[in-house]
Amino acid sequence: MHFELTADQQALRTGARELARSFPDEYWAECDAHGRFPWEFYNAFAESGWLGIAIPEAYGGGGLGISEAALLLEEIAASGAGMNGCSTMHLSIFGLNTIVKHGSAALREEILPAAADGALHVCFGVTEPDAGTDTTRITTFAEPVAGGYRVNGRKVWITKAGESQKMVLIARTTRRDQVERPTDGMSLFLVDLDPGHVRLNAIPKLGRNAVASHEVAIDDLFVPESARIGEEGQGFRYLLDGLNPERILLAHEALGIGRAALDRAVRYARERVVFDRPIGQNQGIAFPLAEAVTRLDAAELMARNAAWRYDQGLSCGREANMAKWLCADAGFTTADQAVQTHGGMGYAREYHVERYFRESRILRLAPVSQEMVLNYVSTHVLGLPKSY
């Protein structure tokens, strides 16, 4: 049993850390405050070849695993970039996994090289206003027509839709009341975000404001049959291929935000002097920070385990879900304690921990809530009756 990173993984981590930390907290604060996409950051990582880290080498990518991609995103988050940095490239890493596994040769040739070099932005269209976590309730429908499909429907919380040229879209091709199982009758497509048929509306939100999330309205969008990913009606099964790696990556992003917040808090606790001594000398300050790093380190072990199992082709649903729960909890708790350590100054934007706090909160909600993770564990790990 080995817990150390390989020499290549350590070199990858160092390179990612150096590039990410060349963009200081002030850069991210400005992007977040003005809702500006961090193009300088994105382009720097694209030019250095990081975006295609998990895309096969045959298509211009690095051909590495989720373990390496997770280390990359953890270092980005830990640099102070948080979710504003990770979300610029997160979907390029996990969202295209469905095309790698199930897309036609022509679709892979068209999409993957452009995604690997950063020229193509792709978003992921799953969630709907009236479906939420129950994906079987989506109503976006792809009606068969000559040469392809005509799509109508609505999606919500679509990250990076405003910067993307294409969307990986799940839609029904058979109505829910006409299939044997609710998960049948859904298909995946790679669609163009044609402004003549696709309308975007940015959602004002608490954090991660440099990368917008959108409501998306799709009206009479023609999608050629060649843009379908895999077989018709098998979209939900293909979608599941991306769930575990997504949870593993987001777990590492939560760890990174926690590390950034902890670093700021410890630094402040050493430097801030009250009653003639640094506040970090007080156990009321020191113990919560010690507990925070303990929780982060423990959560990291589960996240690394989940990534390793995925890359080895082993079952990892249990580990991926637990990693997401543990890391989201540890990251948010640490960010909250970082604000508390700063006292009133933690509420000021100047010290950046309020931004970490805002960005860490989303990871307890997305891509699956903490409560839904516990539903998974109670049912699939403990064997208890399903509660919903």
PyMOL commands that set and color helices and strands:
alter all, ss='L'
color gray80, all
select helices_A, chain A and resi 7-20+25-34+39-47+57-59+66-86+90-94+97-102+105-116+135-137+161-163+176-178+225-227+235-271+279-281+283-311+317-347+349-351+353-364+370-381
alter helices_A, ss='H'
color red, helices_A
select strands_A, chain A and resi 122-125+141-145+148-159+166-172+186-192+198-202+213-224+228-229+273-274+277-278
alter strands_A, ss='S'
color yellow, strands_A
deselect
rebuild
show_as cartoon
